[in-house]
């Protein structure tokens, strides 16, 4: 039995982590304010271990994630993919904890036409037109230093 269990109920910590979306550090600070006489066992690492033992995570359900992704897409537009949207959600709303894979599948569910367009754009970037030069020097470019040295009168 963890030390935190002797002080508070599991449901209290579950409400803080799952419902309110508090981080381990925030839960630790709340517990330290509730029990100022306790000096050990309420640190961030202890709260992390307690949450891991009891399976407490602050992830959102797919339906909640879809709503969040839909709102984010309406703010940033259709060009953000899973990586950019993950960064956007991490910077704007610290409560959203979801992997890139979950955000990508949510994007595909919420805006399938934008998802299809991004896939076609990626296919075009992966298979570009091959480099073709008709003769030697056809696509030769002069560097800036070379052109400057030619222009300088010595």
QUIBEL-V510903 format. One record per residue. PSI is psi as a letter, one per 30 degrees, with the letter a starting at -180 (NA if undefined). D_FIRST is the distance of its C-alpha to the first C-alpha in whole Angstrom. Layout:
psi=PSI d_first=D_FIRST
psi=PSI d_first=D_FIRST
This chain:
psi=k d_first=0
psi=l d_first=4
psi=e d_first=7
psi=e d_first=8
psi=e d_first=7
psi=f d_first=8
psi=e d_first=11
psi=l d_first=12
psi=l d_first=12
psi=e d_first=11
psi=e d_first=15
psi=e d_first=16
psi=e d_first=15
psi=e d_first=16
psi=e d_first=20
psi=e d_first=20
psi=e d_first=19
psi=e d_first=21
psi=e d_first=24
psi=f d_first=25
psi=g d_first=24
psi=k d_first=23
psi=l d_first=22
psi=e d_first=19
psi=e d_first=21
psi=e d_first=22
psi=e d_first=19
psi=e d_first=18
psi=e d_first=21
psi=e d_first=20
psi=e d_first=17
psi=e d_first=19
psi=e d_first=22
psi=e d_first=20
psi=i d_first=18
psi=f d_first=21
psi=f d_first=20
psi=k d_first=17
psi=f d_first=18
psi=l d_first=15
psi=g d_first=12
psi=g d_first=14
psi=l d_first=16
psi=e d_first=17
psi=e d_first=16
psi=e d_first=12
psi=e d_first=13
psi=e d_first=14
psi=e d_first=11
psi=e d_first=9
psi=e d_first=13
psi=e d_first=13
psi=e d_first=10
psi=g d_first=11
psi=h d_first=15
psi=k d_first=16
psi=l d_first=19
psi=h d_first=22
psi=l d_first=25
psi=l d_first=28
psi=l d_first=29
psi=e d_first=33
psi=e d_first=35
psi=e d_first=33
psi=e d_first=34
psi=e d_first=37
psi=e d_first=38
psi=e d_first=37
psi=e d_first=39
psi=e d_first=42
psi=e d_first=42
psi=e d_first=42
psi=e d_first=44
psi=f d_first=47
psi=e d_first=46
psi=f d_first=47
psi=a d_first=49
psi=f d_first=49
psi=f d_first=49
psi=k d_first=46
psi=a d_first=44
psi=e d_first=40
psi=e d_first=40
psi=e d_first=42
psi=e d_first=40
psi=e d_first=37
psi=e d_first=38
psi=e d_first=39
psi=e d_first=36
psi=e d_first=34
psi=e d_first=36
psi=e d_first=37
psi=j d_first=34
psi=f d_first=31
psi=f d_first=29
psi=j d_first=30
psi=j d_first=28
psi=k d_first=30
psi=l d_first=31
psi=e d_first=35
psi=e d_first=35
psi=e d_first=34
psi=e d_first=36
psi=e d_first=39
psi=e d_first=39
psi=e d_first=38
psi=e d_first=41
psi=e d_first=43
psi=e d_first=42
psi=e d_first=43
psi=i d_first=46
psi=e d_first=48
psi=e d_first=51
psi=e d_first=50
psi=e d_first=48
psi=e d_first=51
psi=e d_first=53
psi=e d_first=50
psi=e d_first=50
psi=e d_first=54
psi=e d_first=54
psi=e d_first=52
psi=e d_first=54
psi=e d_first=57
psi=e d_first=55
psi=e d_first=54
psi=i d_first=58
psi=l d_first=60
psi=k d_first=64
psi=l d_first=65
psi=j d_first=67
psi=k d_first=71
psi=k d_first=73
psi=e d_first=77
psi=l d_first=78
psi=k d_first=77
psi=g d_first=76
psi=e d_first=76
psi=h d_first=72
psi=k d_first=73
psi=k d_first=72
psi=k d_first=73
psi=l d_first=70
psi=e d_first=71
psi=e d_first=72
psi=e d_first=74
psi=e d_first=76
psi=e d_first=76
psi=f d_first=78
psi=e d_first=80
psi=f d_first=81
psi=k d_first=81
psi=k d_first=85
psi=NA d_first=85
